[in-house]
Amino acid sequence: MHIPEGFLTGTTTAIGAGVAVAGLAVAIRRADMHADNGKLPLAGLAGAFFLVGDTPFLPIGIGTQGHLLGGTLAIALLGPWLGMITISVVTVVQALVQGDGGITVLGLNIVNAALVPAFIGWPILRGVQAVIRRWQGRSTTGGLAAACAVAAYVNVVLAACLFVVEFHLGHKGSVQLGPVVGGTIGTYALIGIVEALVTAGIVRALLARRPDLVLIAPPELRRSAKPPVRRRPAPAGPRVPPPPGTEPQGPRRPATVGSRPPEDVAARAGDAGASPPPPPGCEPQGPRPAAPPPPAPAADDPPGARDRSA
């Protein structure tokens, strides 16, 4: 599918480069590429998978090669915009590292491999998904995998037809169009079957294990497929008391600043009924003793002494 160097004229390659740049500008502007949503790591893993999965090349016989494209799987997992960017990066790496496709025709290869699935394949995928859901009455794993398979096959055949149109409008030399049409469309009609099966199998496996990774899956299919873990209740029986000395102790209250020790509190609690001692010098005084009577006068006292003594 990737066009090599020297097949097309400069005008055709310039038009393809302009269309590819415009499409990527729209994708970069509308793609959700925040690092906190988990799509960027998934895009990196998907790009590595497509780079390895697209490596087996099938020679078509006119100087170009056939291989899996992966565009439908990319938009099913990442959406049309981030999927387009991922496939574009893979196409650039294939041209620079693996020699799959020319540098001057890189724009046209991006159009065929990335823009066709995003702008044409995405509406087809959504339409087929809606038809199957209406026919089944609900969304199912098999229905979604079948929709991805149909869209994958249509995308591959459309990309092959677009390549034939590009070659017819801007090819160099005296290459006849008949062998190009038969070789390209016939080969990719068979490759489309393989890509449809691979895409449906991967989507079905992800829906069984990690449905949250499939962007086109409806909410009822994106829930986790793992059943909740149920704990077995403990068997009922007589309650055995703990051994002596192992009873759970309650939490101790922390001591506050200025608090009295427990001994002082207990002593004060025991003496709660006693009256406080009086201050020094204010002790209660007992009754004063009566004054002794005056002594009786003797017989030899002179008269008037009693009166003086009194």
Secondary structure, DSSP 8 states (H G I E B T S, - for coil): ----TTSB-HHHHHHHHHHHHHHHHHHHHH----GGGSHHHHHHHHHHHHHHHT---EE-SSS-EE----HHHHHHHH-HHHHHHHHHHHHHHIIIII--S-STTHHHHHIIIIIHIIIIIHHHHHHHHHHHHHHHSS--HHHHHHHHHHHHHHHHHHHHHHHHHHHHHHB-SS--HHHHHHHHHHHHHHHHHHHHHHHHHHHHHHHHH-GGG-TTS-HHHHS--S-----------------TT-----------TT---HHHHHHHHHTTTS-----TT-----------------TTS-TTHHHHH-
